[in-house]
């Protein structure tokens, strides 16, 4: 994964700042609570939700188990339908391929459909360096691009902005990029949407190159699917002469029929709709309709490393619906920027440290950005057990051990900063394996209970900063059990 | 080594922890359709769900259809209307608006000057309130239903209506470019609240037409 967020502080530091921002907390609370209730209603409408969820997880697992085969099959189908397939091992290679394809058309600007993969590889910045301007056309991406901001949500990258802030950004920045915002623009969502329509219309009509991602790729037919709401996706996918789609290798599904599961679960999970306004499906090129040239760039960028982890690989089932963000109590308070990645929230906390590795401070801290309440697992439409992967990654951070990075096996050293935790766990392990020592220790603790401090000294201080140290009982449980024969006859 | 070989090699090594096993089809415990509605009720559900996402729904029969289309275009004040090459001519027989025939040389900018478009569809899904276009001659190229701000889509009921998404996929040909439309263009990007009307047609009128007597 590219270094879009290089130098990010660890999650606790970034979050500390965010939770003191009252506007941000208000915006996030409003947006996540709105969507939460709606999602629950949309899901309750289908009586077989659990079966759809199960089937979705199984289809994705089947694909991952035979990923090499399905990628080769996809390549054959796309090629047979008139497309050209490229393979990119990492972000730099993908950016290079796209830049060269754009240059070959002689164009210096592209219109973009919202895409997590191109965010992940930092495509816009890479194209800028080659003298190519990329225009984001999704409303929320436009707000982020005009505001020189960073995305904070998978589905709604500008979720941290309220309508008043959006109005100000449009009024101030639109003239820099093209058609200015209408005079007297107010903050009603309908007027803001109209301003975006007018601003982007000109760009769509003149665009020669479109860049997209895809929600799904069907191996047996070579069909790509983009699910959207505004129509900007349709504009980018059908008006330009050249279309370049950058898609993660885990987005492939084996059969046409598999779409019937995800087209039911994705819209309900993400925007809480029975169906999103527009879904485009295309297979290679079609004579006389849409782009004459179609390029598919298949992106690895850490995905095969993630696939090598038996517990962590389930993160690759993700269909980027963002339901886990919307229910997460940590995300609701800390916001998306604190996660230091284009993938924030619970899924980001397990995806980013796997795609990028746990070497940086931010990535090593992400598995801890959770209270392990499990709400994310409950709502996940492909049943990713996010808490399980979080705990697994915490273990990796603390203990180190062998992992795959860039296709090679490396042995991670245990992370610094967990020395006290490791020492405490080692001591606990030693004592629990020796009943005699445990008994002696417990009795000693009981007898000295009046001398115990209320807070821990040293590295334990932070832990007791917000909690009371539990009081030690006057007598260990085992002693009480033996003395009273298990509390028989009401003995105390 | 090419990146293709590198990636495929990494995938194979990543999966070396267990036997690949037989690649068997997954169990599909979900329903083919929700509920067991009769034909008329399925069409009613389609109308209800289309309207729920702000499409304007009309019902008529084949004899009245030309007059309805003419009225909708007149009420909108449309001077010009795009027609795909294979649209049944009788649908437009009563309309006053100038018919613009889509040609491959038409640029997007030219299409942008046309106010309305009239098409048929490939299939409609009742449970989700969705119409699907597949580029057949009565629907035309994808761009003609995208650039104009007003789309009138004619659905032949009940024969073009299915209950569910799985039934729709069975009827569709993946080799054709497909556009699934559920209501007019919308966004949830401002405070996660749905607002209609961004880049696609802001007015979607769906005409459910039954065979005349």
Interface residues (C-beta under 8 A of the other chain):
Chain A: X27 X30 X31 X32 X34 X35 X46 X47 X48 X51 X52 X54 X55 X58 X59 X62 X65 X66 X67 X68 X69 X71 X72 X81 X87 X88 X89 X93 X137 X138 X139 X140 X143 X155 X156 X158 X159 X162 X163 X166 X189 X190 X192 X193 X194 X196 X197 X200 X201 X204 X205 X206 X218 X221 X223 X229 X230 X231 X232 X234 X235 X238 X239 X249 X256 X257 X259 X260 X261 X263 X264 X271 X273 X274 X275 X276 X277 X278 X279 X280 X281 X282 X283 X286 X288 X289 X290 X298 X300 X304 X305 X307 X308 X310 X313 X404 X407
Chain B: X2 X3 X4 X6 X7 X8 X9 X10 X11 X12 X13 X14 X15 X17 X20 X21 X23 X26 X27 X28 X29 X30 X31 X34 X49 X53 X104 X107 X108 X109 X112 X125 X127 X128 X129 X130 X135 X141 X142 X143 X146 X165 X166 X169 X174 X175 X176 X177 X178 X179 X180 X181 X182 X183 X184 X185 X186 X187 X188 X189 X190 X191 X192 X193 X194 X195 X196 X197 X198 X199 X200 X201
